[in-house]
Amino acid sequence: MQNKNEREDGLAQPAHLRALLQRDGCLALPGVYDGISARVAAATGFEALYMTGYGVVASALGVADAGTATFTEMLDRVRCIAGAANLPFIADGDTGYGGLLNVDRTVRGYAAAGASGIQLEDQEFPKKCGHTEFRRVIPAADAAAKIRVSVEARPNSDFLIVARTDARYAEGLDAALRRAELFLEAGADVLFVESPESLEELRRVAETFKGATLLANMVEGGRTPYLSASELGAMGFKIAIYPGSGFLTAAGALQKVYGRLKSAGIGTGSEAPMMAFSDMNTLMGFPAVHAFEKRHGLSDSRKD
């Protein structure tokens, strides 16, 4: 008889995000953006992930995170990450890709595709990365309506609604805090005040919403002081996302190895760490492929 905590493929079912957030401390979520990053994060031992919009747009489209990605393009990456890693994850849903009907469709689509929660923000369309310039926000009442619709559209309460406001940049911290209060009243599970610009502002967010589930966005070189999950937990935050750590490192490593290939005509010997081909095969699941082929009589047919 199958254990209730196992899937049909024998893997243990991941804990719900809501259950993880009931633990003490601050949950650190690595930013993943494709199948490789999701598998590496899972193999490293993380219990939950964050699908970064910047990383998805950069890796899938090769352009800036400035509102050019569509719902269907982002949904494709939600499916990819859900399939690559047997872990719960919050997925960046940008502005919901339109009006209230679009928000409804986006939430239902992300949930059906395998996400465990969605992040929705109050920027005007086209939106931009939350640590860049020239961001504007929609009226607060319209933003709160999007959160109410998202709560109504989700399949159950285990699917988390992360409500983000970019009003700190556009209108100041006081306005951002007022919006976060509206989002909490609208039913948001997690409050995300984007880009506080000092330790004092981070502390003020935490003190204003004591008892609420708060998320902090840690971007290397961004507008917010860069802190560890334990430091944020001591302030009162429950989730710390590190969306850029993976793709910034990957891009830096590619610069080095491609530079080496261009200058020396060979890919090895650069300063960039390189995973062994055999380890990459294991990471991506070739042992399971080989076991499947052997089970179905498709094993190596080469003659001695």
C-alpha positions as CSV (number, residue, x, y, z in Angstrom):
1,M,0.0,0.0,0.0
2,Q,1.3,3.4,-0.9
3,N,2.4,5.7,1.9
4,K,0.2,8.8,2.1
5,N,3.4,10.9,2.1
6,E,4.7,9.3,-1.1
7,R,3.9,10.1,-4.7
8,E,3.3,7.4,-7.3
9,D,7.0,7.7,-8.4
10,G,8.1,6.9,-4.9
11,L,9.4,10.3,-4.0
12,A,8.3,11.9,-0.8
13,Q,5.7,14.6,-1.1
14,P,7.1,18.1,-0.3
15,A,5.7,20.0,2.6
16,H,3.2,22.7,1.9
17,L,4.7,26.2,2.0
18,R,2.2,27.2,4.7
19,A,3.6,24.4,6.9
20,L,7.2,25.5,6.3
21,L,6.3,29.0,7.3
22,Q,4.9,27.8,10.6
23,R,8.5,26.9,11.7
24,D,10.7,29.3,13.6
25,G,13.0,31.6,11.7
26,C,13.1,33.0,8.2
27,L,12.8,30.7,5.2
28,A,15.5,31.4,2.5
29,L,14.3,30.8,-1.0
30,P,16.8,30.6,-3.9
31,G,15.8,32.2,-7.2
32,V,15.3,29.6,-9.9
33,Y,14.5,30.3,-13.5
34,D,14.9,27.2,-15.6
35,G,15.1,23.4,-15.3
36,I,18.8,23.3,-14.4
37,S,18.6,26.0,-11.7
38,A,15.6,24.2,-10.2
39,R,17.3,20.8,-10.1
40,V,20.5,22.3,-8.6
41,A,18.5,24.1,-5.9
42,A,16.6,20.9,-5.1
43,A,19.8,18.8,-5.0
44,T,21.4,21.3,-2.7
45,G,18.7,20.6,-0.1
46,F,16.4,23.6,-0.3
47,E,12.8,22.8,0.9
48,A,11.2,25.5,-1.3
49,L,12.0,27.7,-4.2
50,Y,11.2,31.1,-5.7
51,M,10.6,31.4,-9.5
52,T,12.2,34.8,-10.4
53,G,10.6,36.8,-13.1
54,Y,13.8,38.6,-13.9
55,G,15.6,35.3,-14.3
56,V,12.8,33.8,-16.4
57,V,12.6,36.7,-18.8
58,A,16.4,37.0,-19.1
59,S,16.9,33.2,-19.7
60,A,13.8,32.6,-21.9
61,L,13.7,35.8,-23.9
62,G,17.1,37.4,-23.5
63,V,15.6,40.8,-22.7
64,A,15.1,43.1,-19.7
65,D,12.4,42.4,-17.1
66,A,10.3,45.3,-18.3
67,G,6.9,43.9,-18.9
68,T,7.6,42.1,-22.2
69,A,6.9,38.5,-21.0
70,T,3.4,37.2,-21.6
71,F,1.2,35.1,-19.3
72,T,1.7,32.0,-21.5
73,E,5.5,32.4,-21.6
74,M,5.7,32.7,-17.8
75,L,3.2,29.8,-17.4
76,D,5.5,27.6,-19.5
77,R,8.3,28.2,-17.0
78,V,6.0,27.4,-14.1
79,R,5.4,24.0,-15.6
80,C,9.1,23.5,-16.3
81,I,10.1,24.2,-12.7
82,A,7.2,22.2,-11.3
83,G,8.4,19.2,-13.4
84,A,12.1,19.7,-12.7
85,A,11.9,19.9,-8.9
86,N,9.6,18.1,-6.5
87,L,9.5,21.2,-4.2
88,P,6.9,23.9,-3.4
89,F,7.6,27.2,-5.0
90,I,6.3,30.8,-5.2
91,A,6.1,32.0,-8.8
92,D,6.4,35.6,-9.9
93,G,3.0,36.6,-11.5
94,D,4.0,40.2,-12.3
95,T,0.8,42.3,-12.4
96,G,-1.4,39.4,-13.3
97,Y,-1.0,40.2,-17.0
98,G,-4.0,42.6,-17.3
99,G,-7.2,43.4,-15.5
100,L,-9.2,41.4,-12.9
101,L,-10.3,38.7,-15.3
102,N,-6.6,38.2,-16.3
103,V,-5.6,38.0,-12.6
104,D,-8.2,35.3,-12.2
105,R,-6.9,33.3,-15.1
106,T,-3.3,33.8,-14.0
107,V,-3.9,32.5,-10.5
108,R,-5.8,29.5,-11.8
109,G,-3.2,28.8,-14.4
110,Y,-0.2,29.0,-12.1
111,A,-1.9,26.7,-9.6
112,A,-2.8,24.1,-12.2
113,A,0.7,24.2,-13.6
114,G,2.2,23.3,-10.2
115,A,3.1,26.5,-8.3
116,S,2.4,26.6,-4.6
117,G,1.9,30.4,-4.5
118,I,1.9,33.5,-6.7
119,Q,3.4,36.9,-6.3
120,L,1.3,39.8,-7.6
121,E,2.3,43.4,-7.7
122,D,0.7,46.8,-8.0
123,Q,2.8,48.4,-10.8
124,E,1.4,49.9,-13.9
125,F,1.8,47.9,-17.1
126,P,4.4,47.5,-18.4
127,K,6.0,46.6,-15.1
128,K,9.7,46.6,-14.3
129,C,12.2,44.8,-12.0
130,G,11.6,46.1,-8.5
131,H,15.1,47.4,-8.0
132,T,15.2,49.5,-11.2
133,E,14.1,53.0,-12.0
134,F,10.8,54.6,-13.4
135,R,8.3,52.3,-11.7
136,R,4.7,53.6,-11.3
137,V,1.8,52.0,-9.4
138,I,-1.9,51.7,-10.1
139,P,-4.5,53.2,-7.7
140,A,-4.5,51.4,-4.3
141,A,-8.1,50.4,-4.5
142,D,-7.5,48.7,-7.9
143,A,-4.5,46.9,-6.5
144,A,-6.5,45.6,-3.5
145,A,-9.2,44.4,-5.9
146,K,-6.5,42.2,-7.7
147,I,-5.6,40.6,-4.4
148,R,-9.3,39.9,-3.6
149,V,-9.7,38.3,-7.0
150,S,-6.6,36.2,-6.5
151,V,-7.8,34.9,-3.2
152,E,-11.1,34.0,-4.8
153,A,-9.5,32.3,-7.8
154,R,-7.0,30.0,-5.9
155,P,-7.9,26.4,-5.6
156,N,-7.5,26.2,-1.8
157,S,-5.8,28.0,1.1
158,D,-2.6,26.1,0.7
159,F,-1.9,28.1,-2.4
160,L,-0.3,31.3,-1.1
161,I,-1.1,34.8,-2.3
162,V,2.0,37.1,-2.0
163,A,1.0,40.7,-2.4
164,R,3.8,43.1,-3.5
165,T,3.7,46.8,-3.5
166,D,6.2,49.0,-5.4
167,A,4.9,52.2,-3.8
168,R,8.0,52.7,-1.7
169,Y,9.8,53.9,-4.9
170,A,6.9,55.7,-6.5
171,E,5.1,57.3,-3.5
172,G,7.2,56.7,-0.4
173,L,7.3,54.3,2.5
174,D,4.1,55.6,4.2
175,A,2.1,54.9,1.1
176,A,3.6,51.5,0.7
177,L,2.7,50.6,4.3
178,R,-0.9,51.8,3.7
179,R,-1.1,49.6,0.6
180,A,0.2,46.6,2.4
181,E,-2.5,47.1,5.0
182,L,-5.1,47.1,2.3
183,F,-3.6,43.9,0.8
184,L,-3.8,42.2,4.2
185,E,-7.4,43.2,4.6
186,A,-8.1,41.8,1.1
187,G,-6.8,38.4,2.1
188,A,-3.1,38.3,1.2
189,D,-1.2,35.5,2.9
190,V,2.2,37.2,2.5
191,L,3.1,40.9,2.4
192,F,6.0,42.0,0.2
193,V,7.0,45.7,0.5
194,E,9.4,46.0,-2.3
195,S,12.8,47.8,-2.1
196,P,13.0,49.4,1.4
197,E,16.1,51.6,1.1
198,S,17.6,51.3,4.6
199,L,17.8,49.1,7.7
200,E,15.5,51.5,9.4
201,E,12.9,51.1,6.7
202,L,13.2,47.3,6.9
203,R,12.7,47.5,10.6
204,R,9.7,49.8,10.2
205,V,8.0,47.3,7.8
206,A,8.5,44.5,10.3
207,E,7.3,46.5,13.3
208,T,4.2,47.8,11.4
209,F,3.1,44.3,10.5
210,K,4.1,42.2,13.6
211,G,2.4,38.8,13.3
212,A,1.9,39.0,9.6
213,T,4.0,36.8,7.2
214,L,6.5,39.2,5.6
215,L,8.8,38.7,2.7
216,A,12.0,40.6,2.0
217,N,13.7,40.7,-1.4
218,M,17.5,40.5,-1.3
219,V,19.1,41.6,-4.6
220,E,22.9,41.8,-4.9
221,G,23.6,45.4,-5.8
222,G,19.9,46.3,-5.4
223,R,18.2,49.2,-3.5
224,T,17.7,47.3,-0.2
225,P,20.5,46.5,2.3
226,Y,21.6,43.0,1.7
227,L,21.1,40.7,4.7
228,S,21.1,37.1,5.6
229,A,17.9,35.1,6.3
230,S,18.8,34.9,10.0
231,E,19.3,38.7,10.2
232,L,15.9,39.2,8.5
233,G,14.3,36.6,10.7
234,A,15.5,38.5,13.8
235,M,13.7,41.6,12.5
236,G,10.4,39.6,12.0
237,F,10.5,38.6,8.3
238,K,9.4,35.0,7.5
239,I,10.6,34.7,3.9
240,A,13.8,36.0,2.3
241,I,14.1,35.6,-1.5
242,Y,17.4,35.7,-3.3
243,P,16.2,35.9,-6.9
244,G,19.5,37.1,-8.5
245,S,22.1,34.9,-6.8
246,G,21.7,32.1,-9.3
247,F,21.5,33.9,-12.6
248,L,24.1,36.5,-11.7
249,T,26.5,33.8,-10.8
250,A,25.6,31.8,-14.0
251,A,26.2,34.8,-16.2
252,G,29.5,35.5,-14.5
253,A,30.7,31.9,-15.0
254,L,29.6,32.0,-18.6
255,Q,31.6,35.2,-19.2
256,K,34.7,33.4,-18.0
257,V,34.3,30.1,-19.7
258,Y,33.2,31.6,-23.0
259,G,36.1,34.1,-22.8
260,R,38.5,31.2,-22.3
261,L,37.0,29.4,-25.3
262,K,37.3,32.5,-27.5
263,S,40.9,33.4,-26.4
264,A,42.4,29.9,-26.1
265,G,40.1,27.8,-28.3
266,I,39.2,25.4,-25.4
267,G,36.6,25.5,-22.8
268,T,38.5,24.1,-19.8
269,G,41.0,26.0,-17.8
270,S,39.0,29.1,-17.0
271,E,38.4,30.4,-13.4
272,A,34.7,29.3,-13.7
273,P,33.8,26.1,-11.8
274,M,32.6,23.4,-14.2
275,M,30.4,20.5,-13.2
276,A,31.7,17.1,-14.4
277,F,29.8,15.7,-17.3
278,S,29.0,12.6,-15.4
279,D,27.6,14.7,-12.5
280,M,25.5,16.7,-14.9
281,N,24.0,13.5,-16.3
282,T,23.1,12.4,-12.8
283,L,21.6,15.8,-11.9
284,M,19.4,15.8,-15.0
285,G,18.1,12.3,-14.5
286,F,20.0,10.0,-16.8
287,P,20.1,7.1,-14.3
288,A,16.3,7.1,-14.3
289,V,16.3,7.2,-18.1
290,H,18.7,4.2,-18.3
291,A,16.7,2.3,-15.7
292,F,13.6,2.9,-17.8
293,E,15.3,1.7,-21.0
294,K,16.6,-1.4,-19.3
295,R,13.1,-2.2,-17.8
296,H,11.6,-1.9,-21.3
297,G,14.2,-3.8,-23.2
298,L,15.9,-0.7,-24.7
299,S,19.3,-1.1,-23.1
300,D,22.6,-0.8,-25.0
301,S,22.5,-2.9,-28.2
302,R,26.2,-2.4,-29.2
303,K,28.0,-5.7,-30.0
304,D,31.2,-6.7,-28.3
